[in-house]
Amino acid sequence: MKLNEVSEPVEFTDVDGQTKYAIVKCKYIRPEKQLTYEEAKKTIDEEFKNFYREKLQNEIKKMLAEKYQPRYYYDVVERMISPSNAE
């Protein structure tokens, strides 16, 4: 995109799996920069750790859900945290 350019509507899926739309405006352009090995290593190292941490968490959640078959009572949680219960 060019500076101050506005995009067409962009479709994306949020973390809850819902389809959303956004319009993007370019307000700043960061000049290209070749990262040093140390700069790239820090970023890649964190991304690698986060990827495998999330993968492991998902595997554990799946294993526990299959073993214990939990029931989710979202209506009860919603009632407990709703502002009308803040008495």
C-alpha positions as CSV (number, residue, x, y, z in Angstrom):
1,M,0.0,0.0,0.0
2,K,1.0,3.6,-0.5
3,L,1.0,6.2,2.3
4,N,-2.5,7.3,3.2
5,E,-4.0,4.7,0.8
6,V,-7.2,3.1,2.0
7,S,-7.9,-0.6,1.2
8,E,-11.1,-2.2,0.0
9,P,-12.9,-4.2,2.7
10,V,-10.7,-7.1,3.8
11,E,-12.4,-10.3,5.1
12,F,-10.7,-12.1,8.0
13,T,-11.6,-14.7,10.7
14,D,-11.2,-13.6,14.3
15,V,-10.0,-15.8,17.2
16,D,-13.5,-17.0,17.8
17,G,-13.8,-18.2,14.2
18,Q,-16.2,-15.5,13.2
19,T,-15.9,-13.8,9.9
20,K,-15.2,-10.1,10.2
21,Y,-14.4,-7.2,7.8
22,A,-11.9,-4.4,8.1
23,I,-10.8,-1.4,6.1
24,V,-7.1,-0.6,6.4
25,K,-5.4,2.8,6.0
26,C,-1.7,3.1,5.6
27,K,-0.5,5.8,8.0
28,Y,3.2,5.0,8.1
29,I,5.7,3.1,5.9
30,R,8.6,1.6,7.7
31,P,11.7,1.5,5.6
32,E,13.1,-1.9,4.7
33,K,15.9,-3.2,6.9
34,Q,18.0,-6.3,6.7
35,L,18.0,-7.8,10.2
36,T,21.2,-8.9,11.8
37,Y,21.6,-12.5,12.8
38,E,21.0,-11.6,16.5
39,E,17.9,-9.6,15.7
40,A,16.4,-12.4,13.6
41,K,17.4,-15.1,16.1
42,K,15.5,-13.4,18.9
43,T,12.3,-13.1,16.8
44,I,12.5,-16.6,15.4
45,D,13.4,-18.1,18.8
46,E,10.3,-16.5,20.4
47,E,8.0,-17.5,17.5
48,F,9.3,-21.1,17.7
49,K,8.7,-21.3,21.5
50,N,5.2,-19.8,21.2
51,F,4.3,-22.1,18.3
52,Y,5.3,-25.3,20.2
53,R,3.9,-24.0,23.5
54,E,0.5,-23.4,21.8
55,K,0.7,-26.8,20.1
56,L,1.4,-28.6,23.4
57,Q,-1.4,-26.7,25.2
58,N,-3.9,-27.7,22.5
59,E,-2.7,-31.4,22.6
60,I,-3.1,-31.4,26.4
61,K,-6.5,-29.7,26.2
62,K,-7.7,-32.3,23.7
63,M,-6.3,-35.2,25.7
64,L,-8.0,-34.0,28.9
65,A,-11.3,-33.3,27.1
66,E,-11.4,-36.8,25.7
67,K,-10.5,-38.3,29.1
68,Y,-12.8,-36.3,31.3
69,Q,-15.5,-35.1,28.9
70,P,-16.1,-31.7,30.6
71,R,-19.4,-29.9,30.3
72,Y,-19.3,-26.1,29.8
73,Y,-22.0,-24.0,31.5
74,Y,-21.5,-20.7,29.7
75,D,-24.8,-19.4,30.8
76,V,-23.8,-19.8,34.5
77,V,-20.5,-18.1,34.0
78,E,-22.2,-15.3,32.1
79,R,-24.7,-14.8,35.0
80,M,-21.8,-14.8,37.5
81,I,-19.8,-12.1,35.8
82,S,-22.6,-10.0,34.5
83,P,-22.8,-6.4,35.9
84,S,-26.2,-7.1,37.5
85,N,-24.4,-9.5,39.9
86,A,-21.9,-6.9,41.1
87,E,-23.9,-6.2,44.2
